[in-house]
């Protein structure tokens, strides 16, 4: 994670070798593009800097509002989409041939997931992604079938990996009608004593999924009512016995859930 530092420097005489205003703008643009590319390839959570126009708008707020910094949200954008899909299909074949034939994906579901991966591979966390109802149902289940989130715990992680990438870009439609809500479905996987919580990869992906859901402005209103449940689920994953990547994901969710509560408190104060 990174933080922005405001540095003030004394004015210096301008010499003939000083860079032109045009070249300065080009370097700034290249820097912003480099940050965007890094966000899409890094395994660490990403904090995006505001654009110059956003910074100018922020400067126009009243002094009372400016006294408190706005809530911060971090996200996990990087992903190996094709590898996650390949592993998911491998697990589906194992279920079909072994312990859970009724849990295995059918051809329509496999095609839907392949289309989802094609969209996710395009990148761009700011581009809204409308999840097809059938694709969403592949994860959550329908008609008595549990869906990918109901797979045996050792097989969960590739489905959760694709889901957390989708939640970062998902539009609200479809997600807002789920019952139980998506946030509670993921939080349940982190419950002490659950089979998923005892795994290594499944909690990591569930934590990242919740963090991404809170970081997505479209889904933030759906995550906010469950910020308390998110916070209560974190303690087993923040300690030194957890792998570093899991602690990072848990710390990121801690920040995002706290920001959800801060947003809620600010909205209540404005009423």
PyMOL commands that set and color helices and strands:
alter all, ss='L'
color gray80, all
select helices_A, chain A and resi 21-41+52-58+63-66+81-97+101-103+107-121+133-140+148-150+153-155+157-169+175-177+182-188+201-215+217-224+227-232+235-238+244-270
alter helices_A, ss='H'
color red, helices_A
deselect
rebuild
show_as cartoon
